[in-house]
Amino acid sequence: SGRHVTSSTNSMVHATIKGAKETAVSTNTNSYLAFGVSNHSAGALVERLRITSDGNVNIGGNFTQSTARLSVQNGGECNLTISGNAASGGTGGLLVLKNRNGNINTGSAIQGEDASGQTTSAIQFINANDSSNEGYMSFFTRPGNGSLTARVRITDSGAVGIGENNPDSRLHVKGGS
């Protein structure tokens, strides 16, 4: 732990790293590693990061509920910044979503969820053919009380389908209301 001596008899702990069991069940030996820092407004050490026995990393929020590999939570707005300083023609910040499965029509996605965990919208990046690096993108939305539905697709050739998954021209808009 990080400690600051305030007088000959007092000291203040500023940070800790602690290892502990994940549950109180005696037969369960799974453990976690927790990182805490002093929070003046809370008047105590506050856990800010936890690495679970499964290798999951949780930052902020409820440390016992997330099953995601990386979970970042905050009581208010939660932001993620990827920042770089690329030379001319380079990429300053890059987010890569990689599906390590080479099967066709598999991929990665970014999705929005409501407070109850229901997906409300998504962008899918689909690997149409791993050997030729062919891929397409689909944009999804969800109407009230409905199902997640593909609304726009951009094919590997650059054709755009609105309401159409297999556009037969550069811009194919499927009729309807």
C-alpha positions as CSV (number, residue, x, y, z in Angstrom):
1,S,0.0,0.0,0.0
2,G,1.1,3.6,-0.6
3,R,1.3,5.5,2.7
4,H,2.0,9.1,3.6
5,V,3.2,9.9,7.1
6,T,1.3,13.0,8.4
7,S,3.0,13.1,11.9
8,S,5.1,10.8,14.1
9,T,2.0,8.9,15.1
10,N,-0.4,9.2,12.1
11,S,-0.2,8.1,8.5
12,M,-2.6,8.1,5.6
13,V,-3.0,5.3,3.1
14,H,-3.3,6.6,-0.4
15,A,-3.5,3.4,-2.5
16,T,-3.7,-0.3,-2.0
17,I,-3.4,-3.5,-4.1
18,K,-5.2,-6.5,-2.5
19,G,-5.7,-10.1,-3.4
20,A,-8.8,-11.8,-2.1
21,K,-11.2,-14.7,-2.7
22,E,-14.1,-14.1,-5.0
23,T,-16.6,-15.8,-2.8
24,A,-17.0,-16.9,0.8
25,V,-17.6,-20.6,-0.3
26,S,-14.8,-22.6,1.2
27,T,-14.4,-24.9,-1.8
28,N,-14.1,-22.1,-4.2
29,T,-10.5,-20.9,-4.4
30,N,-11.0,-18.4,-7.2
31,S,-9.5,-15.0,-6.3
32,Y,-9.2,-11.5,-7.7
33,L,-6.7,-8.6,-7.6
34,A,-8.1,-5.2,-6.6
35,F,-6.6,-1.7,-6.9
36,G,-7.9,1.0,-4.6
37,V,-7.1,4.7,-4.2
38,S,-7.9,7.3,-1.5
39,N,-11.1,9.3,-2.3
40,H,-11.3,12.4,-0.2
41,S,-15.1,12.9,-0.7
42,A,-15.8,9.2,0.3
43,G,-13.4,9.5,3.3
44,A,-11.9,6.1,2.5
45,L,-10.1,3.9,0.1
46,V,-12.3,3.1,-2.9
47,E,-11.7,0.1,-5.2
48,R,-11.3,1.4,-8.8
49,L,-10.0,-1.6,-10.8
50,R,-10.4,-5.4,-10.4
51,I,-8.9,-8.3,-12.3
52,T,-10.9,-11.5,-11.7
53,S,-9.8,-15.1,-11.7
54,D,-11.2,-15.4,-15.3
55,G,-8.8,-12.6,-16.4
56,N,-11.7,-10.1,-16.8
57,V,-10.8,-6.4,-16.1
58,N,-13.4,-4.2,-14.4
59,I,-12.9,-0.5,-14.1
60,G,-15.4,1.4,-11.9
61,G,-18.9,0.3,-11.1
62,N,-20.1,-3.0,-9.8
63,F,-17.1,-5.4,-9.7
64,T,-19.1,-8.6,-9.2
65,Q,-21.6,-8.4,-12.0
66,S,-19.7,-7.9,-15.3
67,T,-18.9,-10.9,-17.4
68,A,-17.3,-8.8,-20.1
69,R,-13.5,-9.2,-20.8
70,L,-13.2,-5.5,-20.2
71,S,-15.9,-3.5,-18.4
72,V,-15.7,0.2,-17.8
73,Q,-18.5,1.7,-15.7
74,N,-19.3,5.1,-14.3
75,G,-22.2,6.6,-12.4
76,G,-22.6,9.3,-15.0
77,E,-21.2,9.8,-18.5
78,C,-18.5,7.2,-19.4
79,N,-16.0,8.0,-22.1
80,L,-13.2,6.1,-23.7
81,T,-10.4,8.0,-25.5
82,I,-7.9,6.4,-27.9
83,S,-5.4,9.1,-28.7
84,G,-2.3,9.1,-30.9
85,N,0.0,11.6,-32.7
86,A,0.4,10.2,-36.2
87,A,2.7,11.6,-38.8
88,S,1.3,12.8,-42.1
89,G,-1.0,10.1,-43.7
90,G,-1.0,8.0,-40.5
91,T,-3.8,7.1,-38.0
92,G,-3.6,8.9,-34.7
93,G,-6.1,6.6,-32.9
94,L,-7.3,3.2,-34.0
95,L,-9.9,0.9,-32.6
96,V,-9.7,-2.6,-34.0
97,L,-12.5,-5.2,-33.5
98,K,-11.0,-8.5,-34.6
99,N,-13.0,-11.8,-35.0
100,R,-10.4,-14.5,-34.9
101,N,-12.8,-17.0,-36.4
102,G,-12.2,-17.3,-40.2
103,N,-15.6,-18.7,-41.0
104,I,-17.7,-16.7,-43.6
105,N,-20.4,-14.4,-42.4
106,T,-18.9,-14.0,-38.9
107,G,-17.7,-10.7,-37.6
108,S,-17.6,-8.0,-35.0
109,A,-20.0,-5.3,-33.8
110,I,-20.6,-2.2,-31.9
111,Q,-23.9,-2.0,-30.2
112,G,-26.0,0.3,-28.1
113,E,-28.0,-1.1,-25.2
114,D,-30.7,0.4,-23.0
115,A,-30.6,0.3,-19.2
116,S,-32.2,-3.1,-19.1
117,G,-29.5,-4.6,-21.4
118,Q,-31.6,-4.8,-24.5
119,T,-29.8,-3.9,-27.8
120,T,-31.3,-0.8,-29.4
121,S,-28.9,-0.3,-32.3
122,A,-25.8,-1.8,-33.8
123,I,-23.1,-1.7,-36.5
124,Q,-21.9,-5.1,-37.7
125,F,-18.6,-5.6,-39.5
126,I,-19.0,-8.9,-41.4
127,N,-16.2,-11.1,-42.7
128,A,-17.8,-12.4,-46.0
129,N,-14.7,-14.3,-47.1
130,D,-11.6,-14.6,-45.0
131,S,-9.3,-15.7,-47.8
132,S,-10.0,-12.7,-50.0
133,N,-10.6,-10.2,-47.1
134,E,-14.1,-9.5,-48.4
135,G,-16.4,-7.8,-46.0
136,Y,-19.5,-5.6,-45.5
137,M,-21.1,-3.5,-42.9
138,S,-24.7,-3.5,-41.7
139,F,-26.5,-0.8,-39.5
140,F,-29.3,-2.0,-37.3
141,T,-32.0,-0.2,-35.3
142,R,-34.9,-1.5,-33.1
143,P,-38.4,-0.1,-33.2
144,G,-40.4,0.1,-30.0
145,N,-41.3,-3.4,-28.8
146,G,-39.8,-4.8,-32.0
147,S,-36.7,-6.7,-33.0
148,L,-33.3,-5.5,-34.0
149,T,-33.6,-5.0,-37.8
150,A,-30.9,-4.4,-40.5
151,R,-31.7,-0.9,-42.0
152,V,-28.6,-0.1,-44.1
153,R,-25.9,-2.4,-45.7
154,I,-22.7,-1.4,-47.4
155,T,-21.5,-4.3,-49.5
156,D,-17.9,-5.2,-50.4
157,S,-18.3,-3.5,-53.7
158,G,-19.5,-0.2,-52.1
159,A,-23.2,-0.6,-53.0
160,V,-25.5,0.8,-50.4
161,G,-28.8,-0.8,-49.6
162,I,-31.4,1.0,-47.5
163,G,-34.0,-1.5,-46.4
164,E,-32.3,-4.0,-48.7
165,N,-29.6,-6.5,-47.7
166,N,-28.6,-7.3,-51.3
167,P,-28.5,-4.0,-53.3
168,D,-28.4,-4.5,-57.1
169,S,-27.2,-1.0,-57.8
170,R,-24.9,1.6,-56.2
171,L,-27.8,2.9,-54.2
172,H,-30.8,0.6,-53.7
173,V,-33.7,2.0,-51.7
174,K,-36.4,-0.5,-50.9
175,G,-39.9,1.1,-51.0
176,G,-42.2,1.1,-48.1
177,S,-43.7,3.3,-45.5
